[in-house]
Amino acid sequence: MAGGLLDPPSFDDGGGYKPLAEINVTPLVDVMLVLLIIFMITAPLMLTNVPLELPKLTAQNVDRPEEPLVVSLNRDGEIFLKDEKLTADELTTRLQALAPERGGDVIFVRGDKGVDYGSVMDLLGTVGEAGFANISLIAERPGGK
């Protein structure tokens, strides 16, 4: 009875079992993706939960400037420092004059939402080149102020 269910298998090499020369990569990829996801989720959590005993501060509080520096760019492309209208060159000159005494302060930059992105980036570059490293963009909260 050739080819029946109870017949022993026949191989080309004389009756021994032929080794399987393939590696199934799919389970390996599945395990690696699961491990990757686990590490991506847990790595930031491990960094933020480092127990530290911070030293006590003995210095006095630093007074914030009474009048913050605000640079605005309106829809028409006009630049303002506080409420004063300036050209880009005048703004650079004024900010460079203020940088020695207020260069460490945060300078706030406001841009109308109708102004193109490049104009706002140019304004940020002008403020940065004038000597202000702490720049904060101002936006309005949804639903008003």
Secondary structure, DSSP 4 states (H G I P E B T S, - for coil): -TT-TTSPP--TTSSSPPPP-----HHHHHHHHHHHHHHHHHHHHHHHT----PPPP-SPPPPPPSS-EEEEE-TT--EEETTEEE-HHHHHHHHHHHHHHHTTS-EEEEE-TTS-HHHHHHHHHHHHHTT---EEE--PPTT--
